[in-house]
Amino acid sequence: MRVLFDTMAQTLRTLWAHKLRSFLTMFGIAWGVGSLLLLAGVGEGFRNGNRKQLETFGKNIIFFYGGRAPAVEGSFSSMKWFNLTYDDYLAIKDQSKLAINISPLIARDDIRAVSDYTSTNGQVSGVPAIYSHVRTIRWRLDAGSTIATMPSAAAYAFWDAR
């Protein structure tokens, strides 16, 4: 027991003799622990915020886009453009076993309107009525207003318009 008291007394004497070094060491330890707690809190807050933002985007959702196949050495079909068509939509709809709601979307952002006085660019999108179920969009209508629903066949006609 005496050895323990001697060790503690020697530790306290050393700390008292080197006050600045002891303070800086304790401050460094406290600063490191505080930094780790702050970073863990910021990371957790970012994760929760990201999760909430993605929940507004839609749940259990997958997007397919046309584009360019990645370059693969020795492949003749790589780097070719491919576009999704209405037939691709039908194939996905017919063959997918787990998908509940499937909706095509066509968007053109190369629309240009010109008049004698001005010009502008715009975007046009076409979707069927089921799209609101896919993207979990909640519609709120004021009293007296209506939304005309487009027949799904008319919306699908836009799918392969490119």
Helices and strands as residue ranges (DSSP letters): H 2-17, H 19-57, E 67-68, E 81-82, H 86-95, E 106-114, E 119-126, H 131-134, H 152-156
